[in-house]
Amino acid sequence: MAAQKKQVFDHAAVIVANDLKSGLTVFLDAQKSWVSSFDRAQIITNQQDAAKLLELVDEQARQGLVLDPYLVGIDASGHPVHIREKIRFSVAELPGGAFDGVGAREMLQGSSGLGVVANV
């Protein structure tokens, strides 16, 4: 599937996808490699860079390296601006990049402070 082409830059952004082998959330870094740590993600600050990088990751998706890459807006403090990505990024940052025995409900109600109850 092609990366989303939405080019609205109200915020800085990162590119996120799923690793096709592990299924884990991965982030594009400055070396154009996929990493599991959001802290190492390349921050994109303009539409021109975003367009070039989206072309690159679209090709990587066609090659079967990643699944569903797309831009995620981040605020000035480096946090995702939408709740979906806040949850996704918090799961990616858990040890091993997965739930590691932490139930989704517990994770969402626990230290994340989101107070969200998911239908899982």
Secondary structure, DSSP 4 states (H G I P E B T S, - for coil): -PPP-----SSEEEEEEEETTT--EEEE-TTS-EES-GGGPPPB-SHHHHHHHHHHHHHHHHTTSEEEEEEEEE-TTS-BSSHHHHHHHHHHTSGGGS-TT--HHHHHHTTT--------
